[in-house]
Amino acid sequence: MAKAPKTTFRCAECGWTTLKWVGRCGECQAWGTVDEAGTASTEVIAPSRVSSPALPITEIDVEAAHAAPTGLDELDRVLGGGVVPGGVMLLAGEPGVGKSTLLLEVAALAADSGPVLYVTGEESTGQVRLRAERLGALSSKLFLAAETSVAAVVSHVDAVAPRLLIVDSVQTMISPEVSGVPGGVTQVREVTGALIRLAKERGIATVLVGHVTKDGSIAGPRLLEHLVDVVLQFEGDRHSQLRMLRAVKNRYGPTDEIGCFELTDSGIIGLPDPSGLFLTRRNEPVPGTCVTVTLEGRRPLIAEVQALVSHSNLPAPRRATSGLDTGRVNMVMAVLERRAGVRIANADVFSSTVGGVRLGEPAVDLALALATAGSVKDVALPRGLIAIGEVGLAGDVRAVSGVQRRLMEAQRLGFTQAVVPRHSEEPVEGIETIGIDDLAEGLRLALPSRRRSQGTA
């Protein structure tokens, strides 16, 4: 007697399969995503007709796969040259960060070399037209359509034959082939698959706008990021004009490049040299500040770290951070007190960055430590000094990557001294490097004494 075929269950988020139903996926740990996938098939797949014969890789024509510039240099930098015909990009970001504004400007620039179709599912065409007038993004080859059906999008593509298709957003689109609400896992997966097939078959560069959850990850199934060719993350503090574009995934270019933009009333402007946004212009040095050089991708950025230490009468003194990783700040505070003798246990410590930039790499540790110690001693660091290095729990200062690139950027902006880990003092003309082994030595060499700084005998 033949055994009944076994029923399998599959996770809608990551595709993990199991022979029995569970409430939580064993792979991605998502709840309520495991559904019955049907019986396992044991039939042999019969060969079918191929769409095109397999060719040696050396005979494949690559002319049609070259990237076409969008006209926005910072975006082209992140993409590795521009958009690729048939490539599908997913642009995600928080509400209000400027995703639609960025894509509307890209659409207007790309329309100079061919028709562009902008499909909006969140606004009316009149609303998009008003924003385009404010941004100066009007073009006779830029076509607008307000649709929420992927079938209607295909009809518009047939009529316009665009070289660039923008869908804002994929969570508002529905497919008549499957059931479910817009933005649901089933609908998002089906809509994305249909748009990807459309882009590949007709060679249309396609940009999909995606929503994010409250923790910053892209909404919808994780499979969405695997299907597309490029995943871009648009970031920025809503209280700051600075916006950063990162490539989380890029099949056609690097993933360690970032694009910097400034959001203004007249649109988004690319910033090829954004370092000046993260510095405070002052005539005299102030205690509690230190300048460092961070690497965002392959781009060095000058940034200023500030710290304010004040006496506290509270049983548990406050520790507040802005733009810095709270865990690393607490670690540096502990190392300062235990290894360098800087007493801050009974003091409130406030740490922040200038210009709304977020600094998360370990190379910022030394600058944070010097700024905090300078605030405790009420002593300002010498003018023209920067600090680069990772602070370990033993009080040692460790080497970081790209020191020479960081020093060259600091020298270009007029800095003359740099405190760096020993054995990483790569010579850069115009800037003096001070190598240190531990944090205590760095405080002794970088911070002048109070008596000398006040000019007393």
Buried (B, 14 or more C-beta within 10 A) or exposed (E): EEEEEEEBBBBBBBBBEBEEEEEEBEEBEBEEBBEEBEEEEEEEEEEEEEEEEEEEEEEEEEEEEEBBBBBBEBBBBBBBBBBBBBBBBBBBBBEEBBBBBBBBBBBBBBBEBEBBBBBBBBBEEEEBBEBBEEBEBEBEBBBBBBBBBBEBBBEBBEEBEBBBBBBBBBBBBBBEEEEBEBBBBBBBBBBBBBBBEBBBEBEBBBBBBBBBEEEEEBBBBBBBBEBBBBBBBBBBBEEBBBBBBBBEBBEBBEBEBBBBBBBEEEBBBBBEEBBEBBBEEEEEBEBBBBBBBBBBBEBBBBBBBBBBBEEBEEEEBEBEBEBBBEEBBBBBBEBBBEBBEBEBEEBBBBBBBBBBBBBEBBBBBBBBBBBBBBBBBEBBBEEBBBBBBBBBEEBBBBBBEBBEBBBBBBBBBEBBBBBBBBEBBEEBEEBEBBBBEBBBBBBEEBBBEEEEBEEEE
